[in-house]
Amino acid sequence: MIELDQLNFHHLFYFWRVAKTGHLTRAAGELHLSQSALSAQIRQLEDRLGEPLFERRGRRLVLTGTGRLVAAYAEDIFGLGQEMLGRLQGQDHGMARLRVGGVATLSRNYQENWIRPLLADPSVFLTLESASLDELLERLLQHQLDVVLANEAVSADASRPLHCRFLGSQAISLVGPAEAWRDRRLRVPEDLNGVDLAVPGRRHALRAQFDALCMTAGVKPRLRAEVDDMALLRLIARDSGWLTVLPVVVVQDELRAGTLVAVGESTQLREQFYAITTLHPHSMERLERLLAPPTAPGEASLR
């Protein structure tokens, strides 16, 4: 039986890189090794473990059953190593690094509100990224992010050990320019037939809800724009003169300034907010404070 001190972690690391790429030549190039040298290292690991880790299918290497098991443990070992290095970056002068990914369709205002308690903390170094949910989850599973903020829940399974926490929700509002819509109210969706609207794009979780609500009510608004990016939708709401369907948090500054007003609201449409993390015990005190349940149950705090 092999003992832990007999396990060559260099060989395990090389195996992990090949397992992630599924291609010996590509992994060799990334590791700056010859293909023959990398192949020899993996054969030595297989000899030590007494089991084949790959089988060749055409030009690709496919993990065996044992290979999948070893790869899962290698992912934990080296993934956590990457996480450790990532957190150590920015630790100069006692700073702690928090790496946050935000789904591209999520309101920038909501993201800023969520991290706002850290903006005045001189001991925190923030890394903020924006991408699709799938891209961010991949980076999270590779321990390159600490948390992902999303507007849809994700499920966990053996291949995706994730923890999805509900942060709150917010009703969706209909907003318009104050000079045209002050003191006026519309029912959503009943009064939207033929009304010029800007709405979230089809990649946004809210869009399917809104379309279904209008279809059920037999209402056909006149869609003038569909926008994935909430920052751009905010600008259109401010400058177009159309009515816009969006979460209030997106235009919180314009509502406070009085340039936009809320014309209507639908309690049947709500944007949900989630924080997604990996399942590992290396928690961060500052992150845990941000993940605490909202003060008002069911409502996302605008702080």
C-alpha positions in Angstrom: 0.0 0.0 0.0 1.4 3.4 -1.0 2.0 5.8 1.9 1.5 9.6 1.6 5.2 10.4 1.8 5.7 8.1 -1.2 3.3 10.1 -3.4 5.1 12.4 -5.8 3.1 15.6 -5.9 5.0 16.8 -9.0 3.6 13.8 -10.8 0.2 14.5 -9.4 0.3 18.1 -10.5 1.3 17.1 -14.1 -1.6 14.6 -14.1 -4.0 17.3 -12.9 -2.9 19.7 -15.7 -3.4 16.9 -18.4 -6.7 16.0 -16.9 -8.0 19.6 -17.1 -6.9 20.0 -20.8 -7.6 16.4 -21.9 -4.7 16.8 -24.2 -1.1 15.8 -23.6 0.5 18.2 -26.1 -1.4 21.2 -24.9 -0.6 20.5 -21.3 3.1 20.0 -22.1 3.2 23.4 -23.8 1.6 25.0 -20.8 4.1 23.3 -18.4 7.1 24.0 -20.7 7.9 20.3 -20.9 8.4 18.0 -23.8 5.5 15.7 -24.5 7.7 12.6 -23.9 8.8 13.9 -20.5 5.3 14.7 -19.4 4.1 11.3 -20.6 6.9 9.6 -18.6 5.9 11.5 -15.4 2.3 10.4 -15.7 3.3 6.8 -16.3 5.4 6.9 -13.1 2.3 8.1 -11.2 0.2 5.3 -12.7 2.9 2.8 -11.7 3.0 4.1 -8.2 -0.8 4.0 -7.9 -1.1 0.6 -9.6 -3.9 1.8 -11.9 -4.2 3.4 -15.3 -5.5 7.0 -15.1 -6.1 7.7 -18.8 -7.3 5.8 -21.9 -6.7 7.2 -25.4 -9.6 7.9 -27.7 -8.3 9.2 -31.0 -6.2 12.2 -30.2 -7.7 12.8 -26.8 -6.9 11.3 -23.4 -10.0 10.3 -21.4 -10.0 9.7 -17.7 -10.6 6.2 -16.4 -12.7 5.6 -13.4 -9.6 5.7 -11.2 -8.5 8.8 -13.1 -11.7 10.6 -12.3 -11.3 9.9 -8.6 -7.7 11.0 -8.6 -8.6 14.1 -10.6 -11.3 15.1 -8.1 -8.8 15.0 -5.2 -6.1 16.7 -7.3 -8.6 19.5 -8.0 -9.1 20.0 -4.3 -5.4 19.9 -3.6 -4.2 22.3 -6.3 -7.4 24.3 -6.5 -7.0 25.2 -2.9 -3.4 26.0 -3.6 -4.5 28.5 -6.2 -7.0 29.9 -3.8 -4.3 30.4 -1.2 -2.0 32.2 -3.6 -4.9 34.3 -4.8 -5.8 35.4 -1.3 -2.1 36.1 -0.5 -1.9 38.5 -3.4 -2.9 41.9 -2.0 -1.9 40.9 1.5 0.8 43.6 1.6 0.5 45.7 4.7 -2.0 43.3 6.2 -4.6 43.5 3.5 -7.1 40.7 2.8 -8.2 40.0 -0.8 -11.8 39.3 -1.7 -12.5 38.2 -5.3 -16.1 38.8 -6.4 -17.7 37.8 -9.7 -20.9 39.5 -10.9 -23.1 38.2 -13.6 -23.1 40.6 -16.5 -26.9 41.0 -16.4 -26.9 41.9 -12.7 -27.4 45.6 -11.7 -24.0 47.3 -11.1 -25.8 49.3 -8.4 -26.8 46.2 -6.6 -23.2 44.9 -6.8 -21.8 48.1 -5.4 -24.5 48.2 -2.7 -23.5 44.7 -1.7 -19.8 45.4 -1.4 -20.2 48.9 0.1 -19.4 47.9 3.7 -15.9 47.0 2.4 -15.3 50.2 0.5 -14.4 52.0 3.7 -12.3 49.1 5.1 -8.6 49.9 4.5 -7.6 46.3 5.2 -9.5 44.9 2.1 -8.3 44.6 -1.5 -11.2 43.9 -3.9 -11.1 42.1 -7.2 -14.3 42.6 -9.2 -15.1 40.7 -12.4 -18.1 40.5 -14.7 -19.0 37.7 -17.1 -21.7 35.1 -17.9 -22.8 32.9 -15.1 -21.2 29.8 -16.7 -17.8 31.6 -17.0 -17.9 32.8 -13.4 -18.9 29.5 -12.0 -16.0 27.9 -13.9 -13.6 30.4 -12.3 -15.2 29.8 -8.9 -14.7 26.1 -9.2 -11.1 26.7 -10.1 -10.8 28.7 -6.9 -10.1 31.9 -8.9 -13.1 33.7 -7.3 -14.4 33.7 -3.7 -18.0 34.4 -4.5 -20.3 34.9 -7.5 -23.3 37.3 -7.4 -26.2 36.1 -9.6 -29.8 36.7 -10.3 -30.7 33.0 -10.7 -30.1 30.1 -8.4 -27.8 27.2 -9.4 -27.9 23.6 -8.3 -25.0 21.6 -6.9 -24.0 18.1 -7.7 -20.9 15.9 -7.4 -19.2 17.7 -10.3 -20.2 21.2 -9.1 -19.8 21.4 -5.3 -21.5 24.8 -4.9 -23.4 26.5 -2.1 -26.1 28.9 -3.3 -27.4 31.5 -0.7 -30.5 33.6 -1.2 -29.7 37.2 -0.5 -33.1 38.7 -1.1 -35.4 39.9 -3.9 -37.0 43.1 -5.2 -40.2 43.9 -7.1 -39.8 45.0 -10.7 -40.9 48.6 -11.4 -42.0 50.6 -14.4 -40.1 53.9 -14.5 -40.3 57.0 -16.7 -39.1 60.5 -17.1 -40.4 62.8 -14.3 -41.5 65.6 -16.6 -43.9 63.3 -18.4 -45.0 60.9 -15.8 -45.0 62.6 -12.4 -48.2 61.9 -10.5 -49.3 59.3 -13.1 -49.7 55.6 -12.4 -50.1 52.5 -14.7 -51.0 49.0 -13.8 -48.5 46.4 -14.8 -49.1 44.7 -17.1 -52.8 45.7 -17.7 -52.1 49.2 -18.9 -49.1 48.5 -21.1 -50.9 47.7 -24.3 -49.2 49.7 -27.1 -46.9 51.6 -24.6 -43.3 52.2 -25.7 -41.1 50.1 -23.5 -37.4 49.3 -22.9 -37.0 45.9 -21.3 -34.2 43.6 -20.1 -32.7 41.4 -22.8 -33.7 37.8 -23.3 -30.6 36.5 -21.4 -32.0 38.2 -18.2 -34.0 36.0 -15.9 -36.7 38.8 -15.7 -37.5 38.8 -19.4 -39.2 35.5 -19.6 -41.3 36.4 -16.5 -42.3 39.7 -18.1 -43.2 38.2 -21.4 -45.3 35.5 -19.7 -47.1 38.0 -17.6 -48.0 40.1 -20.7 -49.1 37.1 -22.7 -51.4 35.9 -19.8 -53.0 39.3 -19.6 -53.4 39.6 -23.4 -51.3 42.7 -23.4 -48.9 43.7 -26.2 -46.5 46.6 -25.3 -44.6 48.3 -28.1 -41.0 47.2 -27.4 -38.5 49.8 -28.4 -35.3 48.3 -26.9 -34.2 45.1 -25.2 -30.9 45.5 -23.2 -28.8 42.8 -21.4 -26.5 45.3 -19.6 -28.3 46.9 -16.7 -25.9 49.9 -16.8 -27.0 50.6 -20.4 -30.7 50.0 -19.6 -30.3 52.6 -16.8 -29.0 55.2 -19.4 -31.9 54.4 -21.8 -34.4 54.8 -19.0 -32.9 58.2 -18.2 -32.5 59.5 -21.8 -35.0 57.8 -24.1 -38.3 59.2 -22.9 -39.7 55.6 -23.0 -41.0 53.7 -20.0 -38.6 51.1 -18.8 -39.1 47.8 -16.9 -36.4 47.1 -14.4 -35.5 46.6 -10.7 -35.6 49.9 -8.8 -32.0 49.4 -7.6 -30.8 49.9 -11.2 -32.0 53.5 -11.2 -31.8 54.3 -7.5 -29.8 57.4 -8.0 -32.1 58.8 -10.7 -35.2 58.2 -8.5 -33.5 59.9 -5.6 -32.6 62.9 -7.8 -36.1 63.1 -9.2 -35.1 62.7 -12.9 -37.1 59.4 -13.0 -40.2 58.4 -11.2 -41.9 55.0 -10.5 -45.0 54.8 -12.7 -46.0 51.3 -11.7 -44.9 48.1 -10.0 -45.6 44.4 -10.4 -45.5 42.2 -7.3 -45.7 39.2 -9.6 -42.3 40.1 -11.1 -39.3 39.9 -8.8 -35.6 39.8 -9.3 -33.9 37.3 -7.0 -30.3 37.8 -5.8 -28.0 35.0 -4.9 -24.4 34.5 -3.6 -22.7 31.4 -4.8 -19.6 29.9 -3.1 -17.8 26.7 -3.1 -18.2 24.0 -0.4 -15.0 24.3 1.5 -14.2 25.2 5.1 -11.8 28.1 4.4 -14.3 30.9 5.1 -13.5 34.6 5.2 -14.9 36.7 8.0 -15.6 39.7 5.8 -17.3 37.5 3.2 -19.4 35.8 5.8 -20.6 39.2 7.1 -21.7 40.1 3.6 -23.5 36.8 3.2 -25.6 37.3 6.4 -29.4 37.2 5.8 -31.0 40.5 4.8 -32.5 42.6 7.6 -35.9 42.6 6.0 -36.8 39.0 5.0 -37.4 38.6 1.3 -36.2 42.0 0.3 -32.8 42.9 -1.1 -31.2 45.7 0.9 -30.3 48.9 -1.0 -28.2 50.1 1.9 
